[in-house]
């Protein structure tokens, strides 16, 4: 990099973890039971019961209670990145990847018609 080059623009780091996911999605009823958080967890600490009416993820480790995760406190954000109901991350990802937000009729993603 030369002195005339612009430095890279700093972006806000994603720090959301199980605690926020539990409070904002699972406890509020937004959870659809898709199990994306369970599948994406690299530490295998999120459980899921395959029974009618129990399609809600839960934390398996008891040291911090059901609503917190020690791995998240160390920086793991996999569950919140995987959850399609956690906050509005899709428009930001679309802007980053495609330079525009996905249209409603593009249910499978951006088509490249920019």
Order of alpha helices (4+ residues) and beta strands (2+ residues): alpha-alpha-beta-beta-alpha-alpha-alpha
